Structures are given as structure tokens and as C-alpha cells.
Amino acid sequence: METPHSIFETVLRVRPDDIDMHQHVHNSRYLDYVLAARVDQMERCYGMAMERFFESGCSWFVKTAHIEHRRALRLGDSARVRTSISEIRKREVRVVFEILRLADGRVSAEGYCEYTLVDLGNGRPKSIPEEVILKYSV
């Protein structure tokens, strides 16, 4: 995972409702893991909880999500979700991620998401405030 910004980690445990009919984590849950990790890291690592965005009348919407699956996670596994901001643009950030099986450190999935900052009042993209850019540039 190449990135000019800090890498943050969150550990999550696979839950029974994450499992699909093939007895491994359903592909849609990997993006849920990335979202859960980002919400945790926004508060814990950047000092900017998601609630602060809501209070200011904005939120992050997923513009693009790309994921490559490498190895399945299964019930009983825990995953280390590593994320980092690889690019900050006027209204968007690109977050790269890796999801690793905690037991052996092997990559289960990797990819990126592009998030657009959106004004909740009118649903339109808005410029990322300088304060956010500074916090996200660590």
C-alpha cells in the first residue's frame, strides 16, 4: 500500500452475519469493514469524528469503490484494516486500504475508495475545508 500519508489500523472480528453461503465473508462486507475502520480512525487518529461533519451540515459519500479479493476471511477470523489517504483533491479524498487476516498477516483484500464531501442541505459536492485538509495531511 503506497501512500504519502500516515497509515492507520483498526482490528475487527468477523461476525456470524458476515458469512455467506460459501462459508466465508461476503464480498460486500469488506467495504463495510473499510467504512467501520474509517469511522474509527477519523475520531481516534485524526481527531475529527464523523459527528463533526454532520454538525457542520456535510458528510462523505462514496464516489468510487474498488476492491481486489485475495484470500477469504472466515468465521472466527479477525482482520486488521489498514487505511491511508493517498490523495486529497478540492472536493474528494482517495483512501487506499488493505484488509489483512490477523492470524498470519496475509492480505485478504486491498483497494481504494474515493469519498466526496457533500453538503447535506442541497446534496452537492463542496470544497474540503482547510482545517480538514490539514488534519488529513498527517
Secondary structure, DSSP 8 states (H G I E B T S, - for coil): ---SS--EEEEEE--GGGB-TTSSB-HHHHHHHHHHHHHHHHHHTTS--HHHHHHTTEEEEEEEEEEEE-S---TT-EEEEEEEEEEE-SSEEEEEEEEEETTT--EEEEEEEEEEEEETTT--B----HHHHHHHT-
